[in-house]
């Protein structure tokens, strides 16, 4: 994976600006998002009584890292305009972007 694999599901420039370029903070925030995503995913089924709370939590976390589309899809799920499948698909795209970004940063650290 490399920067070319980033789809745009996450606006990393937004995240970098918000973190004032502190790569340690960015890495911690992205690691936390990935850990939390593993907890959220099982809740994102219509059978789970807490799916609405999970969607709301994902929405806020997504907006915090610059994953605008995921935030919008979550808002749509809260409003009944989007499905939980769409939320999971958007979340997967964000996680792929995060993996590509983290990989790119790791490569940069090896070169530097």
SVG drawing of the C-alpha trace seen along z (x, -y; Angstrom):
<svg xmlns="http://www.w3.org/2000/svg" viewBox="-36 -23 53 32">
<polyline fill="none" stroke="black" stroke-width="0.4" points="0.0,0.0 1.1,-3.5 -0.3,-7.0 -1.6,-6.1 -3.9,-3.6 -5.6,-6.4 -9.1,-6.8 -10.1,-10.1 -12.3,-8.5 -10.3,-10.4 -9.1,-14.0 -5.7,-13.5 -4.8,-17.2 -7.6,-18.1 -6.4,-15.6 -2.8,-16.8 -3.9,-20.4 -6.0,-19.6 -3.1,-17.8 -0.8,-20.7 1.4,-18.2 2.2,-16.1 2.7,-12.7 2.6,-11.0 -0.8,-12.5 -2.1,-11.5 -0.8,-7.9 -2.5,-7.6 -5.8,-9.0 -5.8,-6.7 -4.9,-3.7 -7.7,-4.5 -10.1,-4.8 -9.1,-1.4 -9.4,0.2 -12.8,-1.4 -14.0,-0.3 -13.4,3.3 -15.8,2.7 -18.4,0.8 -18.6,3.2 -20.5,6.0 -23.0,3.4 -23.9,2.3 -26.7,4.8 -30.4,4.1 -30.8,6.9 -28.5,5.2 -30.4,2.9 -27.5,0.5 -27.0,-0.1 -28.3,-3.7 -25.8,-4.6 -23.0,-2.9 -23.9,-4.8 -23.9,-8.1 -20.6,-7.3 -19.0,-6.4 -20.4,-9.6 -18.7,-11.8 -15.4,-9.8 -15.5,-10.0 -15.9,-13.7 -13.1,-14.1 -10.6,-12.4 -11.8,-14.0 -13.9,-11.1 -16.6,-13.3 -18.4,-10.8 -18.6,-8.2 -20.0,-10.9 -22.7,-11.8 -23.6,-8.1 -24.0,-7.7 -26.2,-10.8 -28.2,-9.2 -28.6,-6.0 -29.8,-8.0 -32.3,-9.7 -33.4,-6.5 -32.0,-7.5 -29.0,-5.1 -28.6,-1.4 -26.3,0.1 -24.6,1.9 -23.7,-1.5 -22.3,-2.5 -20.2,0.6 -19.0,0.1 -18.0,-3.5 -16.3,-2.4 -14.3,0.2 -13.1,-2.5 -12.0,-4.7 -10.1,-1.8 -8.4,-1.0 -7.4,-4.7 -6.0,-4.7 -4.0,-1.5 -2.5,-3.1 -1.7,-6.3 0.0,-4.5 1.9,-2.4 3.1,-5.4 4.2,-7.1 6.1,-4.0 7.9,-4.0 8.8,-7.6 10.3,-7.0 12.5,-4.3 13.8,-6.6 14.4,-9.6"/>
</svg>
